[in-house]
Structures are given as structure tokens and as C-alpha cells.
Amino acid sequence: MQVRSRKISSKATRLLKQLEKSRTPEERRRTLLSEAHLPTMLELMGRDAYKFRRVLLRELANLHDKGCARFWTLWNRRFRRESDQSVLRLRDEVESVWNTETAPTEKHRLVEDWLAWRHFRPSEFSLSGWMPFIPAGRLLPDPRNLRGQLVYAVLEQAQRFALCRNPKCPAPYFLARRKDQKYCERGDCTDYAHKQHALSWWNREGNKRRAKKMGRRSRKKRR
């Protein structure tokens, strides 16, 4: 799966750097709420669109234990870097939220924890998951906050969570197009699904044919 972050303008890049350098929450708020930055903020809001979060959600859910370096190669310009241990723990939480066997109360607790999460630095700079953006009249996930984006993504995609039934699928967490979809759309998994369907059909029809054949033999013996 290839991930391409939507390209942004040089103004948006400068704004993200300015937010990164903010030393206090007050300084960050002043920057975000400045009317001069409104067009740029609207651009960044578009960058956090439905499709972008969907890709992020799948990428994290299917992250392998040794895949953190690749993850940050893809996303380090987008999110504040964290330790591999922190990312893998977040991966496990996303998998739990995705899994149908996880109790609804546990899923709710995990997403609530993401919602309440704050990042603190020695400089007392904090990063929350959400920000009220008055000029646009919206509550938005912070563009630099991974968990805020995941909360939004789960709310958007939870009804489509599915697990590929191919036991060898390298990325089993996928978003189903249909409620009855059992396999993801990777080539190998599609082939596996066709083989399983053919095997199921043959077993079903084979049993009928064998039963019919045994019935004919029984009738011949009675004669």
C-alpha cells in the first residue's frame, strides 16, 4: 500500500513550522486564530480529509512490529514523532477498536483516551487532540496530533471495519465495501477467496453426487 500525503503550499508548510515552534498554548492559539492564516488553515483542513484519514487508519492497524521506521518515513512530516514503543502500543489499541471481539465498552474507553490525550514537553508546550476553529465554525482534530486524527477516522469508518479471512494476508485489517465482504481486495486474497468458494461448491456438490451414486448402488444390490 502506497501512501502519498497531499501536497501543500509553501504557506501551509511555514504555518506548520510556526505552530511547531510555538512555546506556549497561548502563542499557538494566537497563530491559529489569526485571520491572516484563515485561508491556509482551510487548506490544512482539506488536507485532513476523509480519504487521508482512511489511509492513515489502515496503515497503522496493519503496522508490523518492525515497521516503525517505515511508518515515520511516510508520516514524519505530518505528525509529531514518538517512540517505537508508543506507536506499537497505539497500533495495538487501533486493532482492539477494529476487532469485533473487543467489548464495546473497551472500544469506547480507548477512543476516549485518545480524545483526552495531551502531549507535554519540558517547555510546558502542550498539544491536545482537538481545537475549536471559530473562523470556520468547526471543531477540528489538531493537524499535528495523531490521536486526534484517529478519533475522527474511527467515527468515520467504524461501520466498515473488517478482517480479511485469508490467514496469510499481510494486511488483514481493511475497510469493507459491503457488509458481507470477507476478504480484502489484494490480488492474493482475491485468488484465495475464489479457491475457497470453488472448494465449498465442490464439497457441497460432491456430497450430493456421492450420495446419489451410493443410492444407485444400493438399489442395484437389492435387485
N, C-alpha and C positions, 0 to 999 in steps of 0.2 A: 504494500500500500504506500503510495507516494503522497507526501503532504506538502502542499505549496501554500504558504501563508500569502494572503492577498497583499500585493504591493501597496505601499502607502507613499504619500508625498513627502517631500523633504520637510515641510512644515510640521507634519504629523510626527516624523522622526524626531525633530527638535523638541516638540512638546513632550514626547515620552521621555526624552533625556532630561528635560527640565523637571518633570514630575519625579524622576528617579533621584535627582539631586536635592529635592526639597528636604529641608532639615526638620521641619515641624509639620504637624497636621494642618495648622493654620496657613502656612505657606502653600501647602498643596491645595487646600480649598480655594485660596485666592486665585491660584493658577487655573483651576478647573472652572471656576465660575466667572472668569473674565470674559466679557463679551467679545473681546478680540480673538479669543480662542474658540468661539462657538462653531464656526464652520469646520475647524479642524477636529473638534470633539465629535461633531456629527459624522465626520469621515471615519473616525475611530469606532464609533458606534456601528457603522456599516461594516467595518472590518470584523466585528464580533457577531456576525450574522449567523443565522440558523445553520448554514452549511459548514461554517468554520467550526462551530462548537460540536457539531456531529462528528466531524473527523477527529477532533481532539478527544472526544469521549471514547471512540473506538480504539484510537491509538493507545490511550492509557490503559483501558481494560485489557488489551492484548499484549501489554508490555511484558517481555521476558525478563527473568532475573538479571541477565547480563546486558539488558538493553538500555540502561540509563544513559550511557554515553550517546547512543543514537537519539534517544528522546531529547536530550538537551541540544544536540546538533540541529534538530528540527525546530525546537521551541525556545532556545535560549534568548533570542531577540524579542520574544513575546512575553515571557514570564520571568519573574524573579527566580534565580537559580536556588535550588535546595539540595540537601544531601541525598545520596542514592537511597539511603535508608528511609528517608521521609517520602521519597517518590514511590518506593516499593510498598510502603505502608498505605499510601493513598491509592495505589493500584489495587491492593487487596480490598480496600473499602469500596472502590468502584465495582469490583467483581461481586462483592456481597450485595450491593444495591441492585446489581443486574440479575443476580441469581434468584430464580423463583422459589427456591427452598429457604431463603432467608425470611425470617418473620417480618411482617410489615412494620412492627414497632421498632425493630432493629434498623431497618432501612431508613425510617423516619429519623431515628436518633443520629445516624451517620450524616445524613444530609443537613440536619440541624447543626451538627458540629461544624460542618463546612461553612454554614451560614454565619456562625458566631466566631469563626476563626479570625485571628488577628496576628500579624507579623510584627514583632517588636525588634528594634535594633538598639545598640548601646546609645545611639544619639537620641533616643526616645521617639524616633520616627516610627509610626505605625501604619500598617496597611490593612484596611478592612476589606471584606468581600464585596461590599456594595457602596454605592454612592448615589444620593439624590441629586439629579441634574435638573435644576429648576428651569433654566432656559428652554430645555426641550420637554419639560413636564414628564420626566420619566425617572424610574429607579433602575439603575444600571449596575451590572457586575463590573467591578473595577477592571480596567483593561490590562492591568499588570498582575491581577490576582487569579491564580489557577483555580482555587476552590470556588470562588465566586462564579467563574465561568462554568464549572462543573455543576453547581446547583442549578443554574439556568438550563444547562444541557439536559440534566435528568428530568426536569419539569417538562421539557420539550419532547423528550424521546422515550420516556419510561414505558409507554404503551407499546413500543416496538422492540423492546429488549428480547433477544432470543439467543439460544446457544446451538451452534452447529452440531449435528449428531454424527458427523464424521469423526471417529476417535483420533484420527491423525491430522485433523485440521490445525494449522499453526496459529490461527487467529479465530478461535471459536465464538467469541463474543461479537455478535453482529446485530444490525437493525433490520428487522423483517419487513418486507413489503406487504406480506399477507399474514393474517392471524395463524394460518395453518402451515406456514413456511418452516420446514425443519432443517434446512441446510442453507449455508451461506452461498454466495454466488461465485466463489473461487472455482476455477476450472476443475481441479482435482475433486472438490467436494460435489460439484455438479455431476461428474462422472460416477462418483461413489453413490450418489442418490439414484442415478439411473440403474446401476447394478443392483442396488438393494430393491428397487421397485421390480426389476426383472426377476430377481431371485424369489421375492414374495409371490409374484404372479405364478412362477413355475412351481413353487411348492404347493400353492393352492390348486392350480390346475392339475399338477402331477398327482396329488392325492385323489382328486376326482377320477382321473384316468385309471389309477391303480385300483381304486375301489370298483370301478366299472369293469375292469379286466378280471378282478377276483370274482365278481358276481357272475360273469360269463363262465368262468372255470367251474364254479360251484354248481351251476345249472347243468353243465356237461357231465360232471361226476354223478349227479343224481339220475341222469338218464342211463 
